[in-house]
């Protein structure tokens, strides 16, 4: 077992790679009363085109999410969620754009049984044609429900406006046509490719001794047989720096008009640490302008140009990047003007707040390590993005105020998309 200590966060990771390729990270929290265990796969909604050896295979959108649903099924009649409950553990799972994660939390110190159950049900797919057909109706109802949620729909339409080809423009659950095209054979093929132990990361945050937890994991894995893993990679078609549609409007049953005004980041780096550093520069620049640090912000509030439902999101990685402003405003032109008024602000006026802002973000980064779920998910995403869990802290420290002086020009050079959700008449 390899022991790795991170001085910046005063945390120690006990790491091991099993004979079958399963990567394990155990974090001992001696003062904690509960345990959380996560098994994750770098397989999400973006993985609808994959390269296996020299071949490229395509799958219906939403298949990773569909597979997550079916893992909870067991032909032996076991109710997996109820079985976890009997073991004093809560189980759940989620599929994102880039990963699928299964996890449980337990207040009991001895977690051998729920840990075995987590490994057993995730490492065995047991489905029938009839159950797959039944699941289609459930997922389609879920998709229809999401489309009736204003914020969810607004983000989906924004991604569809920003991107020409990138699969982030598709719902994580797919659409009705793609869900209906999914078969038992397709699910089994995707499962065999993407759920091999060598493709997984198991994270346990627990008061138990790491050697004891690792012995439980080894005991569970050594009696199982897995076929040889294949080398797979996500294939993303080339994406234009321009947006797919500049302006889009649609109607929903809402009380106030909502909209997004988004900037499409050009040419993100193939190195995700570089993207992380750039993302912090964007965040710090925008936070100085679009927060109470800026005296103009209070005037925007008093003039009803922005409300509580106002903010921005920034995301950069090796595949795509965007800055998305969202808010409520009946006048779309005024909303766009407001964003540009902010971007035109003289940030030299706010230099005295810069170090205070960095300290606030630094405290937020440290706080996530006190929450087991946040800690585990941050670790999983760091590993799958090929960055260290402390890289975000290092990148934040590296940003100087002078680095922000060129950010405005970078943002203004990006192509933009406006999406407006009107009140249904």
N, C-alpha and C positions, 0 to 999 in steps of 0.2 A: 504494500500500500504506500502510495506517495503522499507525503504531507506537504501542503503548500500554505504558507502563512501570508496574509495580506496586511501589512502594517497600517495602511491608510484607513482600514475599517476594523482593524483588530479582530480579524476572523481567520480561522484555520479550516482548510478544506482537506478532507481525507479522500484521496482519489485512487481508483483502481479500474483496470480494464480486464474483464473476465476473458476466459478462453474463447467464448463464443462471440466476443467483440463488444459486449455490453459495457458501456462506460458508466461508472458509478461515482457519485460525489456524496459524501456523508459529512454533515455539518453538525457537530455536537453543541447543543445549547444546554449546559448543565443546569441552569436555573429555571428552565422552561418546564411546564407541566404537560404540554401536549406535543404531538409529533405530526409532521406533514411529509408525505412521500409523493413524488411526482415522477411519472415516466413520460417522456416526451419524444416526439419524432419530428424531424425537419420536413414535414409533409403537410402542406396546407392548401388553401384554395388556389394559390398561384401555380400549383404543380399539375397543370392539366396537359402539359406537353413535356415529356421527359426523354432524355437520351439514355439508352441502355446499350452499352457497348458502342457499336456503330449504327444502331437503329434509333429512330425517333418514334415514340408512340404518343398518341393523343387520346385524351379521355374527356368525358362530358364535364362541364363545370359543375362544381358542387359535390364531386365524388368523394373527396376527403371528408367532408362534413357528413355525408351519407354513411361512410364507413365508420365514423365515430359513433353514430347512432347504433349501427349493427353490432358493434363490439359488446354492447350491453346485453345482447341476446344470447341465450344458452339453450341448446337443444335438449339438455338434460332436465329442463324445467326449473332450473335455479333462477330465482329473482336476485340478481346481483346486488342491486341497491338495498334490498331488504336484508340480504346476507351481511353486507357491510354494517348495516344498522344493528344487527344482532351482535356484531363484534365491537360495538360502541365506536363506530367510525362513520363518517360522512364521506360519500364518494361523489365525484363529479368529473366533468370533462369539458373541453372546449376545442373548437377548431378556429384558427385565425388564418390570415393570409399566408403565413409561413410555417406554422407548426400545428400539430395536434397533441394535446396534453391530457393525460388521465391522472387523477390524484385523489388522495383521501386525507382527512384530518382525524386524529383520534386523541382523546384526553387520557387514554391509558398508556402507561409506560411500556408495557410489553406489546409491541406492534407486530410480532412475528406472523400472526394469523392474517390480519388485514394486508400486510405486505405480501404474503404469499398469494392472497386472493387477487390483489392488484396485478401481480406478475402473471398469474394463471389466466385471468380472463382477457388480459390484453394480448397475451401470446398464443391465443387460440381463437380463431374465427370459426364460428359454427352457425351457418345460416342456411335457409332453404329458399327456393324460388317463391313460395307462397309468402314467406315473411318479408322478402324484398319488395314484392308487389304491395303488401300492406303498408310498408314503411313509406312508400312513395306518397300515399295519400296524406300521411302524417306530416311529412316534410313540406309538401305543397301547401298545406294549410298554414304551416309555420311561415313559409315565404310570403303568402298572402297577408298574414298578420303583420309582418315586418314592413310590407309596402304601405300599410295604413298608418305606420308610425312616422310622423312628419320629419323628425331629425334624421332617422335612418334613411328615409327616402331622399332627403336633401343631400346627404353625403354620397349616396349611390349615384344620383344624377350629376353631382359635381365630378366624381371620378370618371363618369362616362363623358363628361365634357372635356376633361383635361387630357385623357389618354385615347390614342387611336387604336392601339393593338394590345397594350399591356393588360394581362388578366386581372389586375386590380380593379378594372372597370366593371367586373362581374361580381355579383353578390356572392358572399362566401358559401351560401347554400345552393348557388346555381339559379336556374329558373325552371319553370314548369316543364318545358320541353327537354332540358338537359336531365332533369330528375327522372322523367319518364323513360329516358333512353338508357338508364343505368340497369345493368343486369347482375345476377349472382356471379356469373363468370368474370365480369369486369371488376367487381368488388374483390373477388378472390385473387385476381391478378395484381391489383394495386396493393392489396394487403401483403402478398408474398414479396413484392418488390420493396415496399417502403417500411414494413414493420419487422424487418430482421433485427435481432439484438445489436448488431454492429452499427445500425442506423439510429440507435436509441440512446438517450441519456436518462439515467435514474438518479434523482436527487432526493435525499432524505435529510430532513432537519429535525433533530430529535435529541432528547436528553440522554438517550442510550449511548453506550460506548461504541465508537465506530467499528472496532474489531468484531463486536457481537453482531451488529447489524450486517456487516459484510459476510459473516458466517451464515446468517439466515439467507442472504441473497445467493451465495454460492451453493448452499444446500438445495435451494429451489431450482437453480439453473443447471446443475450438473446432471440431473436426471432427464433433461429435455434434449431433444434432437432438433437441429435446425439445418435446412439445406444451405449450401454455399451461397453467400451473399453476392449480389451483382453490383457493379459500380453504376450508380444512377446520378443524373444531374438534371436540374430544372432548365428548360429551354425557354427563353423569352425572345420573342420577335423584336426586331429593331423598332425603336420608338422615335417619332419625330419630336423635335424641340418645340414645335408649335402645338397649340391645343386643338382638340378635335372639333369643338364647336365653341364659338366666342360667347354666345348668348343663348340661354335656354330658359323657358318659362313653363310651368305646369300648375295645375290647380289642385288644392286639397281642402278638406273641411277643417280649417284652422281659424283662429281668432285674429291673428296678426300676420302680415306678410313677412316671410323669412327669406333670407338670401345668403349666398356665399359669393365672395369675390376672391379668386384663387390665382396664384402665380405658379407656373410650371418651371421647376428648377432645371437648368440646362446642364447636361453632361456631368452627372454625379461620378464620384471616384470609384474605381474598382476596389479600393481599400476602405473598409467600413470604419476604421479608426479616423481616417481623414474626413469621412462624411460626418462622424460624430463631432469632430472639432468644428466643422462648418455649421452643423446644426446648432451648436451652442452659441456661435457668433450670431446667427440669425435670431435665436431666442432672446439673447441679452439685448440686442439692438431693438427688437420689437417690444420687449417688456418695458424698456425705458420710455417708449413712445406711447404705447397703448395700455397704460396703467396710471395709477394716481401719482406716479413720479412726475408725469407731465402735467403742468397746471392746466393745459388745454383740455385734458381729459374730463375734468369737472365741468367745464363749460359745455362740452359735447353732451354730458349727462343732463345738465340743466336745460339745454336746448332740445332735449328729446331726440337727439341724433343717434344716440346709442342707449341701450337699456341693459338690464341684468343679463339678457341673452345676447351677449356680445363677447367675442373672443377670437382667438386664432389658434391654428394647429400648424406645426412644422414637422415634416418627416423627410429624412434623407437616408438613403441606403444605396447599395451598389446597383440597384435596378431602377429606381425612380426617386423623384423628390418633388415636394410641393409645399407651398405656404397657403393656407386656407383661412380667410377671414369669414366669420359668420355673424349674423345679427338680424334684428327686426327693424325694418324701415319701409315705409310705404313708397318712398321715392328712391328708386334704384340709382339714379344719377347722383343723388346726395350721398348715398352710401359709398359709392366709388370715390366721390370727391373727398369724403372724410378720410378714407384710407390714404389717399394721395397727400392730403394735408398733413397727416401724421408722418408719412414717409419723408416729406419735405422739411420736417422740423429740424432745428439745429441741435444735434445731440450733444454738442459741446456744452450746452447749458446744463446737461444732466451728469456731467463727469463725476461730480461729487457723490452721486448715488451709485456709481458703478460697483465699487467694492462691497457696498452694503447689499446690493442685488446679488452679487456672486456668493456672499456668505449665506444669503437666504436659500439660494438654490443648493448650496453645499449641504446645508442642514436638511433639506428635503431628501437629498440623495442618501445621507446617512440614516435618516428615519426609516427608509424602506427595509433596512436590514433588521429592524425590530419586528417586522411583520413576516411570519413564515411564508405566506403565500407570495407576497411581493418579492421577497428574497429569492425564492425558488424560481419564479418566472423570470426575474431579472437575470439570474444565472443561466437559465436555459437559453434565453434570447441572446445573451452575450456569447455563449458557446456556439450557437448556430450561426451567429454573425461573424465568428472568428475574431472576436475582440475579448479582452480581459474584462472581468466584472468591475474592475476599478478604473477602466479606461475613461468612463464618463467623468469620474472625479478628476482624473489627470487632465482631460481636455478642458474642463471648466477652469481649472487652475491656469492653464496655458493661455487662455484668452486675455488679451490686453485691451485697454480702451481704444488704443490706436488701431486695433484690428477692425473695429466697428465702423471706422470712418468711410470705408469703401463699400459697406454692405448695401447702402441705399442704391448706389448705381447698379450693383449686381441685381437687386430685386427689380428695379425699373427696367432692366434689360430683358426680363422674362416675359413670355407670352401669358396672357390672362384670359380667364373665363368667368363670366357672371351667370349664376343660376338663381332663378327667382321662383319662390313658391307662393302663388297667389291664393287669396281667400276664394273659395268656391262660391260663385254667385247663386 
